[in-house]
Amino acid sequence: MPFDKLLAIYNCMAAAAIVCAQARLSQLYVIHCCPSLAIADPDHYWQVVTGAAGHVTCQLSLAALAGRLLGLSGLGRLGLAAFCLPALGQLGQLWLLGSDDAAVGEPWQWHNAAAALTRALAAMLALRLLPGAVADLRVLFDRLGRMIWADGWVAVPLHLWQDYNMTRQLLLFWLSNFSLRLIQHWMAASSSATGLDIVLLGALSDSCSSPLCILGLCVTVSHASWFVLLCTKLFLNGGGGGGGGGFANQAAAAAAGDAAGGLQRGWAEGFTFLLVAVQTNLPHTMRTPQWASLVTVVAFILVSSLLDSVHEIAGPRLLHLGAAVQSAPYGGHARALAVIAVLLCAPVYLTVWLLRLFRPDFWLLIIALSCLLTALQAAGSLVLYCLFLYDHFRSGPTEESFEDLVFYVKSSVRLVELLVALVIVCFGVREFFTRDWSFLSLAILLVHFWFNVVQRVQSGWRKFLLRRLAAKRLSSLPNATPEELRQHNDVCAICFGDMLSGAKRTVCQHYFHPLCLRRWLHVRETCPMCQQAISIPNEDQQQNNSDQFDPDEATQAAAATVQRPQQQQPVPPSSEAATLHQQQHRPRRSNSSASGVDLEDFEDEAAVEVSSSTDSEVYRQDDGVDLAVYRPLYTHEVAAQAAKSESSEELSEILRDDDDDDEAAELK
């Protein structure tokens, strides 16, 4: 909704509240002041006049404020002052009849007349605003129709949530409600010896009394988590970089990233709280004597989820610092190690504290083990960091066993995570057959089994197969002799290191370091120079590779067609049409440039991140060394792409000529 429309609605609501206050003041004036207006003693004359004047002044002030909010003119604002009639009527009777024997009359008649006049004015205002409201509703329904036609019914609530700024409104609503409850409990506790923790828990309990309050608390939790994660980023980056306004710049960048991605960091904690609130029926439980225990468990779950999100930021940062020791300042290492130390100690302390408070059961086991897994992941990141430091300060080149050691460390951490997930599933199945479970509990167990067991097993098995195939391909390549290296007299195209001995020679007669080529084969099955496929000399493996389409084969075939047209045999029209159809329906690779490498054909599980630099490209992968320097030559690939396009144009011309010949034959 546009801001001016929203402001107009709020102004109307505030004006309606002011008019209701005017009516209530008029009622109180008639009830409490009218008996004293029965003038029997002339000494009460000035007391009556003073009370009526005060009432008129108050009503005029409220009428002016309501008219200002509604944007009314002088006559409209005068109509809002109709509740001055009871006081004005009595003052008029005192002036006309005298103060000795003046009759008060019926004050309720003046009040009812003012109420009727106010209702008439409200009806006139509603009729004036009705055309605009109808037009706004028409625009809204048209917009809903376009949303449904474009994105379907599912996307409509999300669009409306974003367009109407429901996140900010729920945040302000819950914070206002909590502030009022906190003030009430603080004032009530000021007369007794109640502690601050009891005051906070009482205010929190009263702020979770309805589903709307629970939804507002979910939004508040998500924003608080986002703020903690933002502060973690600032701490790891050293305050947001040089210059002033580091925090503001980081906050603006994070907000821009959330708007672009459509999901704000911190919503995982908010959704977790919503799920726990639905599972435990939080609005009803907060009114029971066990509400303090429930708040403790919910807070533990939220802190555990927040620590896991912090590790997602600090873990990769620590590994990056370990791989780039020379370029990273010592302060960055100290800050990252401090965060990892907190992630190591806090989950263990919180788990021990929780197990001392409650009797262990299935759900408590899930949240306790989930919290301990964060400490395990932090320990794995710390071990990898130490390995990178050892490799950096060790004299000599990196050994091939170092990459295997890194892979074994990561695999061990993931294996422990898988075992913990299996233990949780086993306990859940036992609880399912021994106790009464709800549908939501069963759904949570199934989701946990799919994402934490099945997905991890599939991902680990695929990565194992990729590494085994890469090792087989590397072992199938012959070693280059010293004479060949001396004649080649070049550096490794991947790391730009000298090749004095121990190099591998591909089928396309290119030379690389074994470790560099092994890292490359973890993510690609082709030569880094000419993109020719590196296959295993095995019939079964060759058969499997032939079933998988390599987009670079079409590029090489097209290049060979343009460079050696005399060696091509005439292709029948049907074969040419089939070839062109395959080329048109096969996935195309984007053109590579000197600023990046095309990674669209990489395996999804390789988890490669590309970062541009002046002299090298940095690849990060989950199943090998985190940082390896690659810089393949791009001239061959660019030429092959151009040759492919030219070959496609030649095939299209051949097909058009064949179609013309067929049409001519039919005409004859």
C-alpha positions in Angstrom: 0.0 0.0 0.0 1.3 3.5 -0.8 2.5 5.5 2.2 0.0 8.3 1.7 -2.9 5.8 1.7 -1.6 4.1 4.8 -1.2 7.4 6.5 -4.7 8.4 5.6 -6.1 5.2 7.2 -4.1 5.8 10.4 -5.3 9.5 10.5 -9.0 8.3 10.2 -8.5 5.8 13.0 -6.9 8.4 15.2 -9.7 10.9 14.4 -12.3 8.3 15.3 -10.6 7.7 18.6 -10.6 11.4 19.3 -14.4 11.7 18.5 -15.1 8.8 20.9 -13.1 10.6 23.6 -15.2 13.7 23.0 -18.4 11.7 23.4 -17.1 10.2 26.6 -16.1 13.6 28.1 -19.6 14.9 27.2 -21.2 12.0 29.1 -19.0 12.6 32.1 -19.8 16.3 32.1 -23.5 15.7 32.0 -23.3 13.1 34.8 -21.0 14.8 37.2 -21.4 18.5 36.5 -25.1 18.8 35.8 -26.4 18.2 39.4 -24.2 21.1 40.6 -25.7 23.3 38.0 -29.1 23.5 39.8 -28.5 27.0 40.9 -29.9 27.5 44.3 -27.1 29.6 45.7 -25.8 32.6 43.7 -22.3 31.9 45.1 -22.1 28.9 42.7 -22.5 31.0 39.6 -18.8 31.4 38.8 -18.1 27.8 39.6 -20.6 26.7 37.0 -19.3 29.1 34.4 -15.7 28.0 35.0 -16.6 24.3 34.6 -18.5 24.9 31.4 -15.7 27.1 30.0 -13.2 24.3 30.7 -15.4 21.7 29.0 -15.9 23.9 25.9 -12.1 24.6 25.7 -11.3 20.9 25.9 -13.9 20.0 23.2 -12.7 22.7 20.9 -9.1 21.5 21.2 -10.0 17.9 20.4 -12.2 19.0 17.5 -9.4 21.0 16.0 -7.0 18.0 16.3 -9.5 15.7 14.7 -10.2 18.1 11.9 -6.5 18.5 11.3 -6.1 14.7 11.0 -9.1 14.5 8.6 -8.1 17.5 6.6 -11.4 19.3 7.2 -12.1 23.0 6.6 -13.3 25.5 9.2 -17.0 24.5 8.9 -16.1 20.8 9.2 -14.0 21.4 12.3 -16.9 23.3 13.8 -19.2 20.3 13.3 -16.7 18.2 15.2 -17.2 20.5 18.2 -20.9 19.5 18.6 -20.3 18.1 22.0 -19.9 21.6 23.3 -23.7 22.0 23.2 -24.4 20.7 26.7 -22.2 23.3 28.3 -23.2 26.1 25.9 -26.8 25.4 26.4 -26.6 25.7 30.1 -24.6 28.8 29.9 -27.2 30.3 27.6 -30.0 29.5 30.0 -28.1 31.1 32.9 -27.6 34.3 30.8 -31.2 34.4 29.6 -33.0 33.6 32.8 -30.7 35.0 35.4 -28.7 33.2 38.1 -31.2 33.4 40.9 -33.9 31.0 39.6 -32.5 29.6 36.4 -33.8 26.2 35.2 -31.1 23.8 34.1 -33.3 22.0 31.6 -32.5 18.5 30.2 -28.7 18.2 29.6 -29.1 14.7 28.0 -31.1 16.4 25.2 -28.1 18.6 24.3 -25.8 15.5 24.5 -28.1 13.4 22.2 -28.3 16.3 19.7 -24.5 16.6 19.6 -24.2 12.8 19.1 -26.7 12.9 16.3 -24.9 15.8 14.6 -21.6 14.0 14.9 -23.0 10.8 13.3 -24.4 12.8 10.4 -21.0 14.4 9.9 -19.3 11.0 10.0 -21.8 9.7 7.4 -21.0 12.7 5.1 -17.3 12.1 5.5 -17.7 8.4 4.7 -19.7 9.2 1.6 -17.0 11.6 0.5 -14.3 9.0 1.0 -16.3 6.2 -0.6 -15.4 6.8 -4.3 -11.7 6.8 -3.4 -12.0 3.6 -1.4 -13.9 1.9 -4.2 -11.2 2.9 -6.7 -8.4 1.6 -4.3 -10.3 -1.7 -4.0 -10.6 -2.0 -7.7 -6.9 -1.4 -8.1 -6.2 -4.0 -5.4 -8.4 -6.6 -7.0 -6.8 -5.9 -10.4 -3.4 -6.3 -8.9 -4.4 -9.6 -7.2 -5.7 -10.9 -10.5 -2.4 -10.1 -12.2 -0.5 -11.8 -9.4 -2.6 -14.9 -9.6 -2.3 -15.0 -13.4 1.5 -14.5 -13.3 2.7 -16.5 -10.2 -0.3 -18.5 -9.0 -2.2 -18.5 -5.7 0.8 -19.5 -3.6 2.8 -16.4 -4.4 0.0 -14.0 -3.5 0.4 -14.0 0.3 4.1 -13.4 -0.1 3.6 -10.5 -2.4 1.0 -8.9 -0.1 3.3 -9.5 2.9 6.1 -7.6 1.2 3.9 -4.8 -0.4 2.1 -4.0 2.9 5.3 -4.0 5.0 3.8 -6.5 7.4 7.2 -7.3 8.8 7.7 -3.8 10.1 4.1 -3.4 11.3 4.3 -6.7 13.3 7.6 -5.7 14.7 6.4 -2.3 15.9 3.2 -3.9 17.2 5.0 -6.5 19.4 7.6 -4.0 20.7 4.8 -1.6 21.7 2.8 -4.3 23.4 5.9 -5.6 25.2 6.9 -2.1 26.3 3.4 -1.5 27.8 3.4 -4.9 29.6 6.9 -4.2 30.9 5.9 -0.9 32.3 2.8 -2.5 34.0 4.9 -5.2 35.6 7.6 -2.8 36.7 5.1 -0.5 38.4 3.5 -3.5 40.1 6.8 -4.8 41.2 8.0 -1.5 42.6 6.0 -2.0 45.7 7.4 -5.5 46.3 10.8 -7.2 46.2 10.3 -8.7 42.8 13.5 -9.3 40.7 14.1 -8.0 37.2 14.0 -11.5 35.7 10.5 -12.1 37.0 9.4 -8.8 35.6 10.9 -9.6 32.2 9.4 -13.1 32.1 6.0 -11.7 33.2 6.0 -9.1 30.5 7.0 -11.7 27.9 4.3 -14.1 29.1 1.6 -11.4 28.7 3.0 -10.5 25.3 2.4 -14.0 23.9 -1.3 -14.2 24.7 -2.7 -14.4 21.2 -1.7 -15.8 17.8 -1.1 -12.3 16.5 1.3 -11.6 19.3 3.1 -14.9 18.6 3.5 -13.9 14.9 4.9 -10.5 16.0 7.3 -12.2 18.3 8.5 -14.4 15.4 9.3 -11.3 13.4 11.0 -9.8 16.4 13.2 -12.9 16.9 14.2 -12.9 13.2 15.2 -9.2 13.3 17.2 -9.7 16.5 19.0 -12.7 15.0 19.7 -10.7 11.8 21.3 -8.0 14.0 23.5 -10.5 15.8 24.7 -12.0 12.5 25.4 -8.5 11.2 27.4 -7.7 14.3 29.3 -10.9 13.8 30.2 -10.0 10.2 31.4 -6.6 11.4 33.5 -8.1 14.1 35.1 -10.6 11.7 35.8 -7.8 9.2 37.3 -5.5 11.7 34.4 -3.0 12.1 33.3 -2.8 8.5 36.5 -1.6 6.9 38.3 1.7 6.9 36.6 5.0 7.0 33.5 6.1 8.8 30.1 4.6 8.5 31.2 1.0 8.5 28.2 -0.3 10.4 25.8 1.7 8.2 27.5 0.4 5.0 27.4 -3.2 6.2 23.7 -2.8 7.2 22.8 -1.3 3.9 24.7 -4.0 2.0 22.9 -6.7 4.1 19.5 -5.1 3.5 20.2 -4.9 -0.3 21.2 -8.6 -0.3 18.1 -9.6 1.5 15.9 -7.6 -0.9 17.6 -9.2 -3.9 17.5 -12.7 -2.5 14.0 -12.4 -1.2 14.8 -13.9 2.2 16.4 -12.1 5.2 19.1 -13.8 7.2 17.6 -14.5 10.6 14.3 -15.9 9.3 15.5 -19.4 10.2 15.3 -18.6 13.9 11.9 -16.9 13.5 10.5 -19.9 11.7 12.0 -22.2 14.4 10.2 -20.2 17.1 6.9 -20.3 15.1 7.3 -24.1 14.8 8.0 -24.6 18.5 5.1 -22.2 19.4 2.6 -24.3 17.3 4.0 -27.6 18.6 3.7 -26.5 22.3 0.5 -24.4 22.0 2.5 -21.5 23.4 -0.4 -19.0 23.9 -2.2 -21.5 26.2 0.9 -22.8 27.9 2.0 -19.4 28.9 -1.0 -19.3 31.3 0.0 -22.5 33.1 2.5 -22.9 35.9 5.0 -24.6 33.5 5.4 -21.4 31.4 8.9 -20.6 32.9 10.2 -24.0 31.9 8.8 -23.6 28.4 10.4 -20.2 27.9 13.8 -21.7 29.0 13.5 -24.5 26.4 12.4 -22.1 23.6 15.3 -19.8 24.4 17.7 -22.7 24.3 16.4 -23.7 20.9 16.7 -20.2 19.5 20.3 -19.7 20.9 21.3 -23.1 19.3 20.0 -22.1 15.9 21.7 -18.7 16.2 25.0 -20.3 17.1 24.7 -22.5 14.0 24.1 -19.4 11.8 27.1 -17.7 13.4 29.2 -20.7 12.5 28.1 -20.5 8.8 29.7 -17.1 8.8 32.7 -17.6 11.0 33.7 -21.1 9.7 34.4 -20.1 6.0 36.1 -17.0 7.2 38.5 -18.9 9.4 39.3 -21.3 6.5 39.9 -18.4 4.2 42.4 -16.9 6.7 44.2 -20.2 7.0 44.6 -20.5 3.3 45.7 -16.9 2.8 48.1 -16.3 5.7 50.3 -13.8 4.0 47.6 -11.4 2.9 45.5 -11.6 6.0 46.3 -9.4 9.0 46.9 -10.9 12.4 43.9 -9.1 13.9 41.6 -11.0 11.5 43.0 -14.3 12.7 42.5 -13.3 16.3 38.9 -12.3 15.8 38.0 -15.4 13.9 39.6 -17.6 16.5 37.7 -15.8 19.2 34.4 -16.5 17.5 35.3 -20.1 17.0 36.3 -20.4 20.7 32.8 -19.1 21.6 31.2 -21.6 19.3 33.3 -24.4 20.9 32.4 -23.5 24.5 28.9 -22.1 24.4 27.1 -25.2 23.0 28.7 -27.5 25.5 27.9 -25.2 28.5 24.3 -24.7 27.3 23.7 -28.4 26.8 25.1 -29.3 30.3 23.0 -26.5 31.8 19.8 -27.7 30.1 20.3 -31.4 31.0 20.7 -30.4 34.7 17.4 -28.6 34.6 15.1 -31.1 32.9 14.7 -34.9 32.6 16.0 -36.1 29.2 13.5 -37.2 26.7 13.2 -37.4 22.9 12.7 -33.7 22.1 15.3 -32.6 24.6 17.7 -35.1 23.0 17.1 -33.6 19.6 17.8 -30.0 20.6 20.8 -30.9 22.8 22.5 -32.9 20.0 21.7 -30.2 17.5 23.5 -27.7 19.8 26.5 -30.0 20.2 26.8 -30.5 16.5 27.6 -26.8 16.2 30.6 -27.3 18.6 31.6 -30.3 16.4 31.5 -28.2 13.2 33.5 -25.5 14.9 36.1 -28.0 16.0 36.4 -29.3 12.4 36.9 -25.8 11.1 39.6 -25.2 13.7 41.4 -28.5 12.7 41.3 -27.5 9.0 42.7 -24.1 9.9 45.6 -25.7 11.8 46.3 -27.9 8.8 46.4 -24.9 6.4 48.8 -23.1 8.8 51.0 -26.2 8.9 51.0 -26.5 5.1 51.9 -22.8 4.8 54.8 -22.8 7.2 56.2 -26.2 6.1 59.1 -26.0 3.6 58.6 -27.7 0.3 55.6 -28.0 -2.1 52.2 -29.3 -1.0 52.0 -33.1 -1.0 49.1 -35.1 -2.5 48.4 -36.6 0.9 47.5 -33.2 2.3 44.4 -32.9 0.2 43.4 -36.4 1.3 43.9 -35.4 4.9 41.6 -32.4 4.4 39.0 -34.6 2.8 39.2 -37.1 5.7 38.7 -34.4 8.3 35.6 -33.1 6.6 34.3 -36.6 6.0 34.8 -37.4 9.7 32.7 -34.4 10.8 29.9 -35.2 8.3 30.0 -38.9 9.4 29.5 -37.9 13.0 26.6 -35.6 11.9 25.1 -38.5 10.0 25.4 -40.8 13.0 23.7 -38.3 15.3 20.9 -37.9 12.8 20.5 -41.7 12.7 20.4 -41.8 16.5 17.7 -39.1 16.5 15.6 -41.1 13.9 15.9 -44.3 16.0 14.8 -42.6 19.1 11.9 -41.0 17.2 10.7 -44.3 15.8 10.8 -45.8 19.3 8.8 -42.8 20.7 6.3 -43.1 17.8 5.4 -46.7 18.8 5.4 -46.2 22.5 3.7 -42.8 22.9 0.9 -40.8 21.3 2.4 -38.6 18.6 0.7 -35.8 16.7 0.8 -35.4 12.9 3.2 -32.4 13.3 5.6 -34.5 15.3 5.6 -37.2 12.7 6.1 -34.6 9.9 9.1 -33.1 11.8 10.7 -36.6 12.1 10.2 -37.3 8.4 11.7 -34.0 7.4 14.6 -34.6 9.7 15.1 -38.1 8.2 15.0 -36.8 4.6 17.3 -33.8 4.9 19.7 -34.9 7.6 20.0 -38.6 6.6 19.0 -39.3 3.0 20.4 -36.1 1.6 23.7 -36.4 3.4 24.1 -40.1 2.4 23.5 -39.2 -1.3 25.8 -36.2 -1.2 28.6 -38.1 0.5 28.4 -41.0 -1.9 28.4 -38.7 -4.9 31.5 -36.9 -3.7 33.2 -40.2 -3.0 32.5 -41.4 -6.6 33.8 -38.1 -8.0 37.1 -38.4 -6.1 37.5 -42.0 -7.1 36.9 -41.2 -10.8 39.3 -38.3 -10.6 42.0 -40.6 -9.1 41.4 -43.2 -11.8 41.7 -40.6 -14.6 44.9 -39.2 -13.1 46.4 -42.7 -12.7 45.6 -43.5 -16.3 47.6 -40.6 -17.6 51.3 -41.3 -18.4 54.1 -39.5 -16.6 56.1 -37.1 -18.6 59.8 -37.9 -19.1 62.5 -35.4 -18.3 63.3 -35.2 -22.0 59.7 -34.2 -22.8 59.7 -31.6 -20.0 62.9 -30.2 -21.3 61.6 -30.0 -24.8 58.3 -28.5 -23.6 60.1 -25.9 -21.5 57.0 -24.3 -20.0 55.2 -23.9 -16.7 52.0 -25.5 -15.4 49.0 -23.8 -16.9 47.1 -24.2 -13.7 49.5 -22.9 -11.0 52.3 -21.3 -13.2 54.9 -23.4 -11.4 57.9 -24.8 -13.0 57.7 -28.4 -14.2 61.1 -30.0 -13.6 59.9 -33.5 -12.9 56.8 -35.5 -12.0 54.4 -34.0 -14.5 51.4 -35.7 -16.1 50.8 -35.7 -19.9 47.3 -35.8 -21.2 46.1 -37.4 -24.4 46.1 -34.0 -26.1 49.8 -33.5 -25.2 49.4 -31.0 -22.4 51.5 -31.1 -19.3 50.4 -30.3 -15.7 51.4 -31.0 -12.1 49.7 -34.1 -10.8 48.3 -32.3 -7.8 47.0 -29.4 -9.8 45.4 -31.7 -12.4 43.9 -33.8 -9.6 42.2 -30.7 -8.2 40.9 -29.8 -11.6 39.5 -33.3 -12.2 37.5 -33.1 -9.0 35.2 -30.6 -10.8 35.8 -31.1 -14.5 36.5 -34.2 -16.6 38.3 -32.3 -19.4 41.7 -30.9 -20.2 42.2 -27.4 -18.7 43.8 -26.2 -21.9 41.7 -27.6 -24.8 38.7 -29.0 -23.0 39.2 -32.4 -24.5 37.7 -35.2 -22.4 40.0 -37.2 -20.2 38.6 -40.7 -20.1 39.6 -43.9 -18.3 40.9 -46.7 -20.5 38.2 -49.1 -19.5 35.3 -50.4 -21.7 32.7 -50.2 -19.0 33.8 -46.7 -18.0 33.9 -45.6 -21.6 30.4 -46.9 -22.1 29.2 -44.9 -19.1 30.9 -41.8 -20.3 29.4 -42.2 -23.8 25.9 -42.1 -22.2 26.7 -38.8 -20.6 26.7 -35.8 -23.0 29.7 -33.5 -22.8 28.9 -30.0 -24.2 32.6 -29.5 -25.1 32.5 -32.4 -27.7 30.2 -30.4 -29.9 32.5 -27.4 -29.7 35.6 -29.5 -30.7 33.7 -31.2 -33.5 32.6 -27.8 -34.8 36.2 -26.5 -34.6 37.4 -29.5 -36.5 34.8 -29.0 -39.2 35.9 -25.4 -39.8 39.7 -26.0 -39.6 39.7 -29.2 -41.7 36.8 -29.1 -44.1 38.7 -31.3 -46.7 38.7 -34.2 -44.3 35.0 -34.2 -43.8 32.9 -36.8 -45.6 29.5 -35.7 -47.2 26.8 -36.1 -44.6 23.3 -37.2 -45.7 20.6 -34.6 -45.2 18.9 -36.8 -42.5 22.2 -37.0 -40.5 22.8 -33.3 -40.9 19.3 -32.5 -39.7 19.7 -34.8 -36.7 23.1 -33.2 -36.0 21.6 -29.7 -36.1 18.7 -30.8 -34.0 21.0 -32.2 -31.3 23.1 -29.0 -31.4 20.1 -26.8 -31.0 18.6 -28.9 -28.1 21.8 -29.5 -26.2 22.7 -27.2 -23.3 25.1 -24.4 -24.4 28.0 -23.1 -22.4 28.4 -19.4 -21.9 31.4 -17.7 -23.4 34.4 -17.6 -21.0 36.4 -14.4 -20.5 39.5 -13.4 -18.8 37.6 -12.3 -15.7 36.0 -15.7 -14.8 35.6 -19.3 -15.7 32.4 -20.9 -16.9 31.1 -23.2 -14.2 27.7 -24.1 -15.5 28.7 -27.6 -16.4 30.2 -28.4 -13.0 28.7 -31.0 -10.7 26.2 -29.6 -8.2 28.0 -31.3 -5.4 31.4 -29.8 -6.2 30.5 -26.6 -4.3 32.9 -24.5 -6.3 33.1 -20.7 -5.6 34.8 -18.5 -8.1 36.4 -15.2 -7.0 37.9 -12.9 -9.6 41.5 -11.6 -9.2 44.1 -10.0 -11.4 46.3 -13.0 -11.9 44.4 -16.1 -10.8 41.0 -17.6 -10.1 40.4 -19.1 -6.6 38.3 -22.3 -6.5 36.8 -23.5 -3.2 35.4 -27.1 -3.0 34.0 -29.1 -0.2 35.7 -32.4 -1.0 39.3 -31.2 -1.5 41.7 -28.4 -0.6 39.7 -25.2 0.0 41.9 -22.9 -2.0 43.7 -23.9 -5.3 44.9 -21.5 -7.9 43.7 -22.0 -11.4 44.3 -20.0 -14.5 43.6 -22.0 -17.8 44.2 -20.4 -21.1 41.0 -19.2 -22.8 42.1 -18.7 -26.4 41.3 -22.3 -27.4 37.9 -22.2 -25.9 37.0 -18.9 -27.4 38.1 -20.1 -30.8 36.2 -23.3 -30.4 33.0 -21.3 -29.6 33.4 -19.1 -32.7 34.1 -22.2 -34.8 31.0 -23.8 -33.4 28.8 -20.9 -34.4 30.3 -20.8 -37.9 29.7 -24.6 -38.3 26.1 -24.2 -37.2 25.6 -21.5 -39.8 27.1 -23.8 -42.5 24.8 -26.7 -41.5 21.8 -24.4 -41.6 22.7 -23.3 -45.2 23.1 -26.9 -46.3 19.6 -27.7 -44.9 18.1 -24.7 -46.6 19.6 -25.8 -49.9 18.2 -29.3 -49.5 14.8 -28.0 -48.7 14.9 -25.8 -51.9 15.9 -28.8 -53.9 13.0 -30.9 -52.5 10.5 -28.2 -53.3 11.8 -27.8 -56.8 11.5 -31.6 -57.3 7.9 -31.6 -56.1 7.0 -28.7 -58.5 8.5 -30.7 -61.4 
